[in-house]
Amino acid sequence: MRKHVGDLCLQAGMLQDSLVHYHMSVELLRSVNDFLWLGAALEGLCSASVIYHYPGGTGGKSGARRFQGSTLPAEAANRHRPGAQEVLIDPGALTTNGINPDTSTEIGRAKNCLSPEDIIDKYKEAISYYSKYKNAGVIELEACIKAVRVLAIQKRSMEASEFLQNAVYINLRQLSEEEKIQRYSILSELYELIGFHRKSAFFKRVAAMQCVAPSIAEPGWRACYKLLLETLPGYSLSLDPKDFSRGTHRGWAAVQMRLLHELVYASRRMGNPALSVRHLSFLLQTMLDFLSDQEKKDVTQSLENYTSKCPGTMEPIALPGGLTLPPVPFTKLPIVRHVKLLNLPASLRPHKVKSLLGQNMSTKSPFIYSPIIAHNRGEERSKKIDFQWVQGDVCEVQLMVYNPMPFELRVENMGLLTSGVEFESLPAALSLPAESGLYPVTLVGVPQTTGTITVNGYHTTVFGVFSDCLLDNLPGIKTSGSTVEVIPALPRLQISTSLPRSAHSLQPSSGDEVSTNVSVQLYNGESQQLIIKLENIGMEPLEKLEVTSKVLTTKEKLYGDFLSWKLEETLAQFPLLPGKVATFTINIKVKLDFSCQENLLQDLSDDGISVSGFPLSSPFRQVVRPRVEGKPVNPPESSKAGDYSHVKTLEAVLNFKYSGGPGHTEGYYRNLSLGLHVEVEPSVFFTRVSTLPASSTRQCHLLLDVFNSTEHELTVSTRSSEVLILHAGECQRMAIQVDKFNFESFPESPGEKGQFANPKQLEEERREARGLEIHSKLGIHWRIPSLKRSGEASVEGLLNQLVLEHLQLAPLQWDVLVDGQLCDREAVAACQVGDPVRLEVRLTNQSPRSVGPFALTVVPFQDHQNGVHNYDLRDTVSFVGSSTFYLDAVQPSGQSACLGALLFLYTGDFFLHIRFHEDSTSKELPPSWFCLPSVHVRALEVQA
């Protein structure tokens, strides 16, 4: 009776009274072991507690109840039956103390209401009592569903799945087919509610299969198809083929294939063959990698049977309910890996003359830069190819395809999909062998008009399914572009040279083909002329010709102009009519690095003679002969001992841009390339470059160790020295006295005027300018008399920073005068004992900054010519005044001087060492700026 009263209170909205009666009924029923009613009382207690905690209901997404702000009316909460006072706190007593009745009611409910965790425990207990009765299956199932909804709100999915698993195995009475479908559909919804999407899809699929059970007289294939479509998200399956081209495959392929087969069968039983073809095509396209060889044969055979009655098209299929099935192009039958629009032959490729205003003016925008315009240009450049096709010529597009099927694949009606220009496509039929691997296929066509043509893709017919395969939708495809410009006709040019053809075929990084290749062998530093004959073999007059050159990427450093020419004499013969010939001369000059290689140095030092380590006190000219029986540099490649030749290769491409006829009127030209292969043999090597100070601070000696790497006698000469004769394999040292260079006075190179913003590139420009200046002053030449061949030798690549500093005139010029006589060039200043000697130090500031002040100390010493210097001269030399000299700050291009005097008490040769005081001012400047000349004073006896 208590349980019944609790049900009535719950129905009447008296939540507090129902909780009291449910508690009392549970206690009473436990004592009599009436499990069915006990389970019902526990379920009622859970229901009342759920209403309290979740006033919004369990069907929505409302959260737990907040204690402040009750949704129940106060009148219903204040209705108390006499029996309720046995458990509840009396709200009237609380009111007399000033506590709000609603608050006291909440306290009473909270005391009798189950906690969220206890609700689930009581549900479990109630369900366990229901399970004791075979006829209580319906209420047991209902309790499980209620518990699942409560757990879904509490986001306790794993526990909810246990209740649902128990609900699956509850044995109900004989259900009708409609009730079975409803039961599985509800289970699917509940699994979806707790986030078990794949489990939800499983039961929805079971419901779909129940719609077409054999026991049903009229199977509901449409309902089955509709439910199967709803299961697709649970199995990570989409009917859009584009979703399968993004990254890795998602979901279980075996389950997905089974589901697609069921969709095909259901659509066929619905009487919709077009739908069957679409689903079967989707299965073959997206699941091809997971099909076995036998399954591939079965699916393709079924597809051919379907398409024989209803061919596959590229039209979308609309389904009831608003769903649309997109078309399924066969991009994997065959699989295309590379699409390349083929250029015309090298001698026939047309090009467009660039606008004089530049590309920045082509948009007709008043702004120098616009990010929107730049973005659009980037997209256009990514697809547009930098070559052109010619109207009326056969144009080709090459596809690299392969057949993934285990049987021969027949592809019919394969052609190009284009837009922009009237294009006659010539379809092709292919028969690819089983698992053929990459197979080249060339699709051809003829553009009928001029303009811009875009190759959008290709079309095929495979297994009766017509497919339009667009390049943008092909996964993993490589293409160099899809848009080409079609232009009018141009003349043709043929070239021949005085040099033999080369067996080396040059491959420029730009991808241009070289039609003719010639080769020549030169020594490093040698020059030669190349005579080219230009013949017009076309039907249009040759009106314009431009010649450019490009040195291919090489590890070798080039110095000077590799290729040079004068085009004026050739252009005087233009226009060149058909069949006429003109001549063109090019000067080839190779000047690579003349520094010696490490392995050569190692071979030269096998006898213990250091080629690169001559002591600075050695004579200016020495002879070093490597052993004749020495080991070769590269034993596997050298054929004889003592072979020190290291042949290097230079490759360049000469581009002839020519135009004429109607194409010239439209601003087009053709480009013909000549490849030049130059083998450079070494002539002389500079194994070591160093410097020695000269007698003057404004000069120095440049020491060069020269090695003859040829097999012939060779002479080396400079502008200021005699001829040096070197035998084969001989190394000698030569010294050249040079005036130091004022590098800061060099004119600005073009790179220093803002063209190059990179500091490293600016420094490289300065280094090259300095090296070129030094090379022009030295004028080193070599000559091989027996071969009557000669050339230059350069030290540009050997000048390191230290050598350049020694060759550079210091920005601070120091002059020392003894009695008004300039001490330089090893001059000896003479004085008499006992007479004061006037000493003057002058500073000329040629740097762009202010320097100083400086403090200098004069330290006299005597050199005993045995490595011993005597600095203890206190009784021999005396200073008139202080021995420390002070120089004030000197502005740029300014001068300063300081004076002092010395008194020599004894005769002899004395040297003056001028030392700078180390302070913050001098430390900021390089040590090379403080280079003072040596001061040699000879004190003589006083003549009577």
BADO-567982 format. One record per residue (C-alpha): residue in one letter; x, y, z. Coordinates in steps of 0.02 Angstrom, whole numbers, plus 50000, padded with zeros to 5 digits. Each point is the difference from the previous one (the first is absolute). Layout:
! residues N
AXYZ
...
END
This chain:
! residues 944
M500005000050000
R501445011850040
K500744996949828
H498335003549917
V499795016150100
G501755005249947
D499524997349817
L498465011050024
C501025013750084
L501284999449860
Q498625001449871
A499235014550096
G501665009550004
M500254997450188
L501834995649983
Q500415001150186
D498584988650055
S500394987349864
L501794998850060
V499404996550178
H498754986849947
Y501264991549883
H501284999050141
M498724992550118
S499364987649870
V501774994149963
E500304996550183
L498354990750017
L500224989749841
R501774994750046
S499334991750155
V498714989449905
N501164995549851
D498765005949868
F501325003149867
L498865005449860
W499185013850104
L501675003950080
G500765003049829
A498525011049954
A500215010150161
L501865002349966
E499625005449822
G498735012750066
L501285006650124
C501255001849857
S498715008949892
A499595012650138
S501845003250030
V500315002249815
I498605012849992
Y500815009350143
H501774999849928
Y499525002449818
P498395010549995
G500215002549812
G499774981349968
T501204986749937
G499555001749816
G500875016849978
K501685007450043
S499535008650163
G501274999050139
A499794995750184
R498835009950111
R500685015250088
F499425001650180
Q499685018649989
G498515003149890
S498814985150017
T498814997349854
L498584992450104
P498645011450069
A500065003950185
E498204994550031
A500334982249941
A501564999450107
N499055005050158
R498694986249986
H500444987450139
R499124984350045
P500064994150181
G501044985049952
A501335011049925
Q500445007450170
E500804983650050
V501465002849882
L500005018149948
I500535015150097
D498495010750044
P500065015449889
G498835009550120
A501264999250140
L501335007049886
T498855014049947
T499755005950179
N501875002950011
G499975011349848
I500574987349870
N499115000649831
P498784985449973
D500714996749826
T501744998250073
S499384987850133
T499124990049867
E501614998649902
I500894993850155
G498684986650025
R500074994349821
A501884999450000
K499954988850150
N498834987349920
C500575001649818
L501284987849929
S501685006549940
P500434998049815
E501124985150041
D498664991850110
I498725001949860
I501024988549888
D500294987650142
K498134999250037
Y499644997649814
K501214985449998
E499164992650153
A498265002249926
I500524992049834
S500774985350095
Y498314997450087
Y499065001149834
S501144987049923
K499354987150125
Y498334999949908
K499864993749820
N498435010049966
A500805016450059
G501095002149846
V499095015549938
I500175009750163
E501804994050017
L500365006849826
E499135016350044
A501055001950158
C501604997049901
I499515013649876
K499645012250142
A501674996450081
V500905002649834
R499205017149976
V500515005150175
L501784993949971
A500055009449835
I499655016250093
Q501354995550125
K501194996249853
R500394982650067
S500034991249833
M500844983750052
E498744996450137
A498595004549881
S500674987449875
E499884986450133
F498155003850025
L499724999749811
Q500944983649983
N498844992850133
A498505006949905
V500544991149841
Y499914983050084
I498335002650088
N498824986449940
L498335007849955
R498424991649944
Q499704996449817
L500205017149916
S499325005149832
E501185005249861
E499545018250023
E500374998850187
K501704992149964
I500435014149881
Q499475012650132
R501004991250135
Y501625000149897
S499705017949946
I499825005550182
L501594990850046
S500885008949857
E499395016950061
L500574996350177
Y501734994649943
E500085016049897
L499505009850157
I501494993350100
G501225002549856
F500174981949942
H499785004449815
R500614983549927
K498904990050120
S498545011349953
A500334996849816
F500064981350033
F498254999550077
K499315011849867
R500664987949869
V499174985650095
A498385009949994
A500245002549812
M500244981349975
Q498444997050105
C499005010549876
V500324986849866
A499914984550108
P499414984349908
S498474999150114
I499335016549932
A498814997949856
E500415016949923
P501815004650043
G500305018650025
W501515002549888
R499805018850000
A499995000550190
C501474988150001
Y500965011349879
K499585015350104
L500624992050161
L501584993849914
L500395017849944
E499815005750180
T501324987450056
L501355007549889
P500675013150123
G500184986950137
Y501174989949888
S500985015749945
L499304998149826
S499535014149883
L499234998649828
D501075014349933
P501574993049915
K500945016150037
D500014995650186
F501054984549961
S501385009949915
R500465009550159
G501314991150103
T499894982350065
H498504988549995
R498825001150150
G498964985750068
W499964981449972
A500084996849813
A499264982550012
V498445006350091
Q499865014749879
M500084988649849
R498654988750074
L498905015250028
L500285006349822
H499544982849931
E498395000750101
L499625017349929
V500274993449823
Y498844985350032
A498675010850084
S500015012749858
R499844985949873
R498514992750093
M499265017650003
G500034999649810
N501285014049980
P501444993449891
A500835017249986
L500155000350189
S500774982649997
V501285005449870
R500445015350104
H500274990150162
L500974986349910
S501105013049915
F500295008150169
L500494983250073
L501234996749861
Q500755017550006
T500205002150189
M500314982150058
L501144994549859
D501514998350115
F499064988250116
L499244988449871
S500804983449964
D500374994949821
Q498464988949993
E498915013650076
K500635012449869
K499494988049862
D498284997050078
V499645018550027
T500525004949824
Q498984986049926
S498475005550098
L500305017949947
E500084995249817
N498374990650019
Y499165015250077
T500715012449873
S499444989349855
K498235005150048
C500355017250075
P501685008149957
G500865010150135
T499965018849979
M500735015350084
E498305006950054
P499605001850187
I498604988850065
A498715008150116
L499254989050137
P498405002650099
G500355010350155
G501155012549917
L501564989049988
T500975000949836
L501254987049942
P501475008649911
P500744992249843
V501424987550019
P501365002049868
F501194985349981
T501625008950043
K500794983350049
L499554990649841
P501315003349940
I500985009550133
V500845015749931
R501585005350091
H500705013549887
V499275011949872
K501195010049892
L499595011749858
L501374996849874
N500945014249923
L500375001749816
P501754995149940
A501385011450065
S500235009049835
L498135003249980
R499505006050173
P499245017449998
H500255013150136
K499205016650043
V500995016350002
K499935007550174
S499225017150022
L501205014550022
L498955006450145
G500214983850094
Q498734988650077
N499575012150140
M499115011549876
S498974986349918
T498585001450125
K499715018549960
S499985003650186
P500575016650075
F500804990650145
I501774993449998
Y499504984350096
S498344991950039
P499894983650097
I498394995249910
I500795002249829
A501564990750056
H498944985550063
N499034998749838
R501605000349901
G500704986050107
E498514989049963
E500125003949814
R501854996249994
S499764983550089
K498924993649858
K500585009449846
I501484992749907
D501395011049936
F499974992949824
Q498755002049859
W499164989149872
V499775005249819
Q498355000749910
G499764985349882
D501424989650073
V499684983350082
C500175002250189
E500334985950122
V499614996650182
Q500904985550082
L499204990050141
M500934987250105
V498694986950045
Y499964982450068
N498714986450017
P499714994250180
M498824985949948
P500584981749991
F499334998649823
E500135009749838
L499155016950009
R499145006849846
V499805018949997
E498935006849861
N499715017649936
M501445007950097
G500255018349955
L500415017250068
L498815011950088
T500455017949952
S499275017450006
G500405017249932
V500444995749820
E499144989849866
F500924983550014
E499824984249898
S500344985550116
L500504983549921
P499364986150117
A501054984750032
A499624982150054
L501184991450122
S500274982250054
L501084999650156
P500734983350056
A499674993550175
E500935009950134
S500995008449862
G500975012550105
L500275017549934
Y499515000749817
P500165015649891
V498445005449906
T500005014849881
L498385009049964
V500045011549848
G498955013749926
V500085015249887
P499565017750057
Q498955008249865
T500105018050062
T501215011150093
G499805004850182
T500224991450167
I499584981650017
T499814991150166
V500154981250018
N498754996150138
G500164981149999
Y499534984949897
H498474989249967
T499904981049993
T498754986049982
V500424984950110
F498824985450035
G498605009949919
V500205014850119
F500375016849921
S501195010550107
D500595018049993
C501625000250101
L500535017650046
L501815003250045
D499525009850156
N499134984750072
L501394987449968
P500954995350159
G501894999449993
I500105005949820
K501525009749940
T499785013249868
S501065014549940
G498505010449947
S498414998949899
T499825016649906
V500875003849836
E499935014549879
V499754996649814
I500905012249883
P500305002949812
A501474993849889
L501865004750009
P501584997249893
R501274986050029
L501875001550032
Q501394987149985
I501765002150071
S501704991849967
T501685003450083
S501864998449969
L500204988650151
P499654981150000
R498384993550072
S500034994550180
A499494983250067
H499425008650159
S498175005149997
L499695015150111
Q498465000250113
P499655017850059
S499115001750166
S498655010449914
G499444984549903
D500395007349828
E500654987849872
V501655003349912
S499914996049816
T501885000249963
N501504996550112
V501835004049961
S501594997350102
V501745007550013
Q501554996750107
L500935014850075
Y501335003150131
N499515010250152
G500195018449952
E499964996849811
S498855008349872
Q499284994249833
Q498775005949867
L498404990749952
I499285003549826
I498134996449978
K499054999549836
L498165005150005
E498894993349860
N498165004449974
I499154983749947
G498225006350024
M498785008949885
E499965016550092
P501415013050002
L501065000850157
E499825017950060
K500615000250180
L501384990950095
E500565000850183
V501394989650077
T500164996250186
S501044987650099
K499784990750162
V501304990150095
L499244984450074
T500134996450184
T501794995050037
K501084998050154
E501415009449915
K500245018750028
L500145010049839
Y501015016149991
G499755012849863
D498884998249846
F499844981949946
L499105004249836
S500035016649907
W499465005649826
K499545014849890
L498324998149914
E500055015949895
E500944992049853
T498744985849989
L498475011350013
A500675009949852
Q499564985049890
F498165000150052
P498624997549948
L500584982549958
L498954993349857
P499554981549986
G501514989649949
K501285013450048
V501464997750122
A500795012350124
T501554997850110
F500215003750184
T501614999850107
I500114996350187
N501565001650110
I500234986150130
K501125004150148
V500184987850146
K500735006550163
L499694988450148
D500784999250171
F501904998149988
S500204994150180
C500744982850030
Q498944985550061
E500314991150165
N500404983049925
L501295008049885
L500825008550148
Q500104983450088
D500894991949853
L501235014449984
S500474998250183
D500344981349992
D501875003350005
G499815010250157
I500095016549905
S498615011950053
V499355009149849
S498805011250096
G501125002850150
F501555009149940
P500755010350142
L499845018549974
S501895002150012
S500304988649852
P500595007149833
F498695006949884
R500254986249874
Q500164981550037
V499794984249896
V498994985150059
R499914984749888
P498764986350042
R500634982249987
V499784992749828
E499564983350075
G498755008150118
K498274993050018
P498635006849887
V498645011150069
N498584988249955
P500754982549981
P498424992149923
E499895013649868
S501815004849964
S500934989949873
K501765005250048
A500975006150152
G500205018550024
D498385004449908
Y499385015550090
S498725005549872
H498245002950066
V498845003449854
K498525010850044
T498435002749899
L499085016049957
E498304999749916
A499055014549928
V498485002649891
L499895013049862
N498225005649966
F499555007249830
K498355009450005
Y499365003249825
S498375005749925
G499185005349839
G498424998849896
P498255000950078
G500614993350166
H501195014650018
T498545011949973
E499104992150148
G501565001250109
Y500584981849996
Y501674992249963
R500854983049997
N501484994750104
L501424989049938
S501304993850124
L501814995049972
G500884990150135
L501845003350030
H501044986850092
V501735006250049
E501294988450078
V501235010650098
E501714992450033
P501085008050134
S501445010949940
V500855006850155
F499574998750184
F500405012450137
T500354988550146
R500275014150123
V499755018850006
S500775010450139
T500725017250028
L501615007350072
P500225017950057
A501045010949888
S501215013450048
S498595012649980
T498384999050099
R499075004549840
Q500674984649909
C500104981350029
H500654984249916
L498714987749933
L500714982250007
L499284987349878
D500444981549994
V499654995449818
F499794981849946
N499994994149819
S498664986449990
T500184997249812
E501114987449912
H500905013849905
E501265013450040
L499105015850051
T500525018150027
V499225012250122
S500235018949990
T499335015650081
R500075018349957
S501355004150127
S501054984150006
E501034989149885
V499394984249913
L499954984650110
I500274983149913
L499144984950075
H500284982249943
A498604987050008
G499534996750180
E501175013650066
C499575012250137
Q500915016650028
R499765015150109
M499935017449927
A499915016750089
I499145015549932
Q500245016950080
V498355009549992
D499355016450063
K498674998050132
F498225003249943
N498805012950065
F498444989249985
E498895013150080
S500275011349848
F499264987349879
P498445006049909
E498364992750056
S499524984049912
P498234998349931
G499594988450144
E500385013650129
K498715011749925
G498524990650070
Q499784985949875
F500554987050128
A499365001850177
N500914984850068
P501535005150105
K500914983949955
Q499755003549816
L500645017850023
E501554993350086
E500264987549859
E499835014249873
R501355009950091
R501144984950012
E499844996649814
A500345018349959
R501584999750106
G500594983849922
L499705006749825
E500995015750040
I501464989950068
H499944988349848
S500045014649878
K501505007750089
L500994983650006
G499644994549819
I500564981950021
H500074990149836
W500554982449956
R500564992849834
I500354982549934
P501265002449858
S499874982349932
L498115001349975
K499995018649959
R498635002450128
S499905013750130
G498845007350129
E499815009550161
A500264994750180
S499045008250140
V500195000550189
E498215005950028
G499444983850080
L501494998850117
L499925016750087
N499394996950176
Q499555013550123
L501745000350077
V500885002349833
L498765013649951
E500365009150162
H501874999349965
L499735006549824
Q498865014050057
L500655017050041
A499615003250183
P498725013850029
L501185007950126
Q501625005249918
W501445002150124
D501595009249953
V501545001550113
L501275013849968
V501725000950081
D500725017549987
G498765003449860
Q500554984549902
L498624987549957
C500444982750065
D499414987949866
R500714987449875
E501324994150125
A500815017250007
V501225002850144
A499935016750089
A501715006050054
C500325011050151
Q501445005150112
V500284994550177
G499495013250123
D498895009749881
P498124999650030
V499074990949862
R498295007049956
L498674986349981
E498305003649917
V498534987949979
R498665005049874
L498274992249981
T498915001849844
N498214993850025
Q499294992949838
S498594990550085
P498205006349999
R499985002050188
S500855010550132
V501424990950093
G501015003450156
P500625006550113
F501524988450008
A501474998150118
L501654993349930
T501564994950092
V501694999649912
V501084985350056
P501804999749933
F500944983549984
Q501524992349918
D499984984649888
H501534989150026
Q499614990449839
N499904983550096
G498195000450050
V500355010150158
H499295017550022
N500705011250136
Y498685011550074
D501025005550151
L500665016349929
R499745011750146
D501845004950000
T500125000949812
V498465009549938
S499135014150088
F498375008949959
V499875018849996
G498335001250085
S498794985550013
S500154983649904
T498114999749979
F499235009449854
Y498185005649995
L498925002349845
D498335008750008
A498444993749909
V500175000949811
Q498505003449891
P499744990949832
S501265005949869
G500905009550138
Q501794999750063
S500845001150169
A501814999750060
C500974998650163
L501805005150035
G501364993850115
A501904998450013
L501304986850043
L501825001450052
F501224986049955
L501474999050121
Y500984986449910
T500304995149820
G499134985349920
D498484994349902
F498375002650092
F498214995449959
L498455008750063
H498474989650041
I498445010850012
R498694991750108
F498195005150021
H499175000750168
E498554987850011
D498465009850046
S498175000049948
T500365010949849
S501364989349923
K499124983550038
E498545005049891
L501115000749844
P500814985249910
P501854996950037
S500405002049814
W499595018650016
F501505002650114
C501414996049878
L501485011650028
P501594999449896
S501594993650080
V501185013650064
H501874996649985
V501145013350076
R501894999149989
A500925010450131
L501735005749940
E501495007950087
V500085018650007
Q501195005649866
A501315012250055
END
